[in-house]
């Protein structure tokens, strides 16, 4: 939603400007990182506000380490947000993917560029063209996430952020 995008932008800008902040951790709520955009919003009139692509670029350009704590799902734009982060930690039960292709939409926030850079073209093409959901253990093998945990993902992400 526009509210979430604005909160991400504001939080990142505040963190980057605050010398006492050494790293940033991005997580979702209620055991889910992000299921991406609500497709019902695609047919509504365009609203003013920030777009997902520039927010992800802001994450990627941050001089401070940004860690994604992925629980539940990171799908579509949610995965694209995680791809913009410098590090990704996933709960063992998490799933990731770009399912919008199954309804004829291409990932629109540069996930089609960031994913191949991270995991290579063959694996990325499979994920991008099929829309299948990747379990956390497979994501770790592919290099999509840096660590898989069975414990509290947010606490693990904070530990990693403090370490880096």
C-alpha positions in Angstrom: 0.0 0.0 0.0 1.0 3.6 -0.3 1.1 3.8 3.5 3.7 1.0 3.7 5.8 2.4 0.9 5.8 5.9 2.5 6.7 4.4 5.9 9.6 2.4 4.3 10.9 5.5 2.5 10.6 7.7 5.6 12.2 5.1 7.9 15.1 4.5 5.5 15.8 8.2 5.1 15.7 8.8 8.8 18.0 5.8 9.4 20.5 7.0 6.8 20.6 10.5 8.3 21.0 9.3 11.9 24.7 8.7 12.8 23.6 6.5 15.8 21.9 4.0 13.4 24.5 1.4 12.3 22.2 -0.9 10.3 18.6 -1.4 9.3 16.3 -4.4 9.6 13.2 -4.7 7.5 10.5 -7.2 8.5 6.8 -7.7 8.0 3.9 -8.2 10.5 2.0 -11.2 11.8 4.5 -13.8 10.5 4.6 -12.6 6.9 7.3 -10.5 5.2 5.1 -9.3 2.3 2.8 -10.9 -0.1 3.3 -8.1 -2.6 0.8 -5.7 -4.1 -2.9 -6.1 -3.9 -3.9 -6.7 -7.5 -7.3 -5.1 -6.9 -5.5 -1.8 -6.7 -4.3 -2.1 -10.2 -7.7 -1.2 -11.6 -8.2 1.8 -9.4 -7.3 5.3 -10.5 -3.6 6.2 -10.0 -2.9 7.8 -6.7 0.0 10.1 -6.1 2.8 8.9 -4.0 5.9 6.9 -4.1 6.4 3.8 -6.2 8.1 0.5 -5.2 11.0 0.7 -7.6 12.5 3.9 -6.2 12.1 2.6 -2.6 14.0 -0.6 -3.4 16.7 1.5 -5.1 16.9 3.6 -1.9 17.3 0.4 0.2 20.0 -0.8 -2.2 21.9 2.5 -2.1 21.9 2.7 1.7 25.4 3.1 3.0 24.3 1.2 6.1 23.7 -2.5 5.9 20.0 -3.4 5.4 18.9 -6.9 6.4 15.5 -8.5 5.4 13.9 -10.8 8.0 11.7 -13.0 5.9 8.9 -14.9 7.6 5.9 -16.5 6.0 6.1 -15.2 2.4 8.1 -12.8 0.4 6.2 -12.7 -2.9 6.1 -10.3 -5.8 7.0 -6.9 -4.7 7.8 -8.3 -1.2 10.5 -10.4 -2.8 11.7 -7.4 -4.8 12.1 -5.5 -1.5 14.1 -8.3 0.0 16.3 -8.4 -3.2 17.1 -4.7 -2.6 18.4 -5.5 0.9 22.1 -6.2 1.4 21.4 -9.4 3.4 18.4 -11.8 3.7 17.6 -14.1 6.6 14.6 -16.4 6.2 12.6 -18.6 8.6 12.8 -22.3 7.6 9.0 -22.2 6.7 9.3 -19.1 4.5 8.5 -19.1 0.8 9.6 -16.7 -1.9 8.7 -16.1 -5.5 7.3 -13.8 -8.2 3.8 -15.2 -8.7 2.5 -12.3 -10.7 3.6 -13.9 -13.9 0.9 -16.5 -13.4 -1.7 -13.8 -14.1 0.3 -12.2 -17.0 2.1 -9.5 -15.1 5.9 -9.0 -15.1 7.7 -8.1 -11.9 7.8 -4.3 -12.0 10.3 -3.2 -9.4 13.5 -4.6 -11.0 13.3 -8.0 -9.5 14.0 -9.4 -13.0 17.3 -7.6 -12.9 18.3 -8.2 -9.3 17.4 -11.9 -9.1 19.7 -13.0 -11.9 22.6 -10.9 -10.5 22.1 -12.7 -7.1 21.5 -16.3 -8.1 22.5 -16.6 -11.8 20.4 -16.5 -15.0 19.2 -20.1 -15.2 17.8 -20.3 -11.7 16.4 -16.8 -11.9 14.6 -17.5 -15.3 13.0 -20.5 -13.7 11.6 -18.4 -10.8 10.7 -15.5 -13.0 8.9 -17.5 -15.7 7.1 -20.1 -13.6 5.9 -18.0 -10.7 6.6 -21.0 -8.4 7.2 -20.4 -4.7 10.7 -21.3 -3.5 11.0 -22.8 0.0 13.7 -21.2 2.3 16.0 -24.2 2.1 16.1 -24.0 -1.7 16.5 -20.3 -1.5 19.6 -20.8 0.7 21.1 -23.3 -1.8 20.5 -20.9 -4.7 22.1 -18.0 -2.8 18.8 -16.0 -2.6 19.1 -15.9 1.2 22.2 -15.7 3.4 20.8 -17.8 6.3 17.8 -19.9 7.2 16.8 -20.1 10.8 14.2 -22.1 12.9 14.2 -19.5 15.6 12.9 -15.9 15.8 13.8 -14.4 12.4 13.8 -10.8 13.6 16.2 -11.6 16.4 18.5 -13.5 13.9 18.4 -10.5 11.5 19.3 -8.1 14.3 22.2 -10.3 15.3 23.4 -10.3 11.6 22.9 -6.5 11.3 25.0 -6.0 14.5 27.7 -8.3 13.2 28.0 -6.6 9.8 
